[in-house]
Amino acid sequence: MIRRHGTLVVVSAPSGAGKTTLCREVRLLLRDLAYSVSVTTRPARAGELDGADFVFVSEASFRDMLVRGEFAEWATVHGNLYGTRARVLDEALAAGRDVLLDIDTQGAEQLRGRYPEAVLVFIVAPSMHDLELRLRERKSDAEAEITRRLQRAREEIALWRRYDYLIVNRDVKEAMDQLASIIQAERCRASRLALTFPDLEVPD
């Protein structure tokens, strides 16, 4: 009775705001939600799995993929290359599956241009102080890297009005519920649906 094209949900946030955790948790809650694993030249952190958290490649391999036009978006973030494979997105969306992406602000802008119906969600920490504490608690970055990430965070936060939704991540459970609610509401948006009844003519 209902046919629909998949929805692309793009989540962006400054480093340390918690978008990776929120995306992981909402995928556990919404089991039919597809997730596109980004390709990156960044070294894997402790506990990260190749193909699950990221597809880790050399810079030469990444640039070969770029030349072949394999990316729907790509960007340089904190000195490393990140990209999203177009084929993975297009196949999932055409099959009616919603796709969740954890993407920086540069990539989000590119995706909005390629997929105008994409839903963009921006995540922020309650304050810059909280953001700095979260970065330090990870104990994975040197002081110079933390300073650079905080500066980049200020630049990214200035772009928040380009997004469709804003979530302040004070509490992971609350923020996850908000993200899940956004996705569920977009699934019911009339403009994304085609409604058919065998005994009734329903206009598109």
Secondary structure, 3 states (H helix, E strand, C coil): CEEECCCEEEEECCCCCCHHHHHHHHHHHCCCCEECCCEECCCCCCCCCECCCEEECCHHHHHHHHHCCCEEEEEEECCEEEEEEHHHHHHHHHCCCCEEEECCHHHHHHHHHHCCCCEEEEEECCCHHHHHHHHHHHCCCCHHHHHHHHHHHHHHHCCHHHCCEEEECCCHHHHHHHHHHHHHHHHCCHHHEEECECCECCCC
